[in-house]
Amino acid sequence: MKPSAEFSIYLAGIVPAGLFYEHIKNAVGSDSLFFALFVAYLLTLRLVAAGIKRFISNRR
């Protein structure tokens, strides 16, 4: 089973977020601000992945 383009893009965005989690959290300072930024990043990543999937499907 081949993963969808949307899943692959989302996973490619999650990996760096996981790798640099502590560095980003320390740079932001506030736990609540970090949480809000991380949720916003995940939502943005999801929208970008859906947009790219739509773009690829429209080209075919």
C-alpha positions as CSV (number, residue, x, y, z in Angstrom):
1,M,0.0,0.0,0.0
2,K,1.5,3.3,-1.1
3,P,1.0,6.3,1.3
4,S,-0.9,9.3,-0.1
5,A,0.9,12.5,-1.1
6,E,-1.0,14.3,1.7
7,F,0.2,11.8,4.3
8,S,3.8,12.0,3.0
9,I,3.9,15.8,3.2
10,Y,2.4,15.9,6.6
11,L,4.9,13.3,7.9
12,A,7.7,15.3,6.3
13,G,6.6,18.3,8.3
14,I,6.2,16.4,11.6
15,V,9.7,14.9,11.5
16,P,11.6,18.2,11.9
17,A,9.1,19.4,14.5
18,G,9.8,16.3,16.5
19,L,13.6,16.6,16.1
20,F,13.7,20.2,17.1
21,Y,11.0,20.1,19.7
22,E,13.1,21.0,22.7
23,H,15.1,23.7,20.9
24,I,11.9,25.4,19.7
25,K,10.3,25.0,23.1
26,N,13.3,26.6,24.9
27,A,13.5,29.4,22.3
28,V,9.8,30.3,22.8
29,G,10.0,30.3,26.6
30,S,6.3,30.2,27.4
31,D,4.6,26.8,27.5
32,S,1.2,28.1,26.5
33,L,2.6,30.1,23.6
34,F,4.6,27.1,22.5
35,F,1.5,25.0,22.5
36,A,-0.5,27.6,20.5
37,L,2.3,27.9,18.0
38,F,2.7,24.2,17.6
39,V,-1.0,23.7,17.1
40,A,-1.0,26.5,14.5
41,Y,2.0,24.8,12.8
42,L,0.2,21.5,12.6
43,L,-3.0,23.1,11.2
44,T,-1.0,25.0,8.6
45,L,0.9,21.9,7.7
46,R,-2.4,20.0,7.2
47,L,-3.8,22.8,5.0
48,V,-0.6,22.9,2.9
49,A,-0.7,19.1,2.5
50,A,-4.4,19.2,1.4
51,G,-3.7,22.0,-1.0
52,I,-0.8,20.1,-2.6
53,K,-3.0,17.0,-2.8
54,R,-5.7,19.0,-4.6
55,F,-3.2,20.5,-6.9
56,I,-1.8,17.1,-7.9
57,S,-5.2,15.6,-8.4
58,N,-6.3,18.5,-10.6
59,R,-3.2,18.1,-12.8
60,R,-4.1,14.5,-13.7
